[in-house]
Amino acid sequence: MAIKVSVGTSSPRLISTVATGSQRTTGAKVEQLANVDITTNGLEDGYTIVYDEDSGKWVTQAVSAVADISSLDGGTY
């Protein structure tokens, strides 16, 4: 499975390509993807999606809840 995600500074957040093996979708919003729960924690700037094994869904969480952002290094571009 290959997933390419593009998140701009303004809404809407778009996924440019999702390949699931049997289906290919382009230009979908995060809100439209199956198995993504954005209602529990909402969808805010600075959030990421993480897989919740108990629910079997991807859920939104603040980056600071899943990583130490003071030592987060995104590299040099």
Residue pairs with C-beta under 8 A, 6 or more apart in sequence:
1 19
1 20
1 21
2 17
2 19
3 15
3 17
3 18
3 19
4 15
4 16
4 17
4 18
5 15
5 16
6 14
6 15
6 16
7 13
7 14
8 14
12 29
13 29
13 30
13 43
14 27
14 28
14 29
15 25
15 27
15 28
15 29
15 30
15 33
16 26
16 27
17 24
17 25
17 26
18 24
18 25
18 26
18 28
18 33
30 36
30 38
30 43
30 49
31 38
31 43
33 58
35 56
35 57
35 58
36 49
36 57
36 58
36 59
37 52
37 55
37 57
37 58
37 59
37 60
38 60
40 59
40 60
41 47
41 59
41 60
41 61
41 62
42 60
43 60
44 60
44 62
46 62
46 63
46 64
47 60
47 61
47 62
47 63
48 60
48 61
48 62
48 63
48 66
49 58
49 59
49 60
49 61
50 58
50 59
50 61
50 66
51 57
51 58
51 59
52 58
52 59
63 69
63 72
